[in-house]
């Protein structure tokens, strides 16, 4: 089966610009996550969706980050305006959703803010 | 929230050596996964192991849920095993919480 697809793979922007990332989860996976991984650290959750509803966005910096999952399939994560400290890899993951199932990750988008 | 501690933070091995990576977590969990992050940044699923023991080739893992730890064993290590190994845990319905990882370097 196809894995989690993310685009773009790389993005370089100037501070104060905006950027958007796209994720297509594994077919049939109801749960979708966005994680931020800063160099040298483990991934940190930004937001969790169940179908098209938000389950947990407590760690999402809502003044500049937004995410949506229209129709419960694809998702986009947006940063506006970007700051230097947003330089990181943004990982999307999906899971079927039932108890006892594992999450699978996409290849990530590496964002550099200059 | 749940705290996840991995040890050692760094590990340097010669090809062919065996190693054990440890993951301690601070509370009861329903989910536990081990990942290998390759040099290109891809997180590769190794094991889904909230309890018990599993083996896959040269890799095996054991989770003792009652004592809140998990171990990842790598036998006869190869240069392609190099990278960062993450343990991630979670409760039912919640997202995975990651440790800081163990960076493994295997030289020939």
Interface residues (C-beta under 8 A of the other chain):
Chain A: X33 X41 X42 X43 X44 X45 X48 X55 X56 X89 X91 X93 X99 X100 X101 X102 X103 X104 X105 X107 X108 X110
Chain B: X4 X30 X31 X33 X35 X40 X41 X42 X43 X45 X48 X50 X86 X88 X92 X93 X94 X95 X96 X97 X98 X99 X100 X101
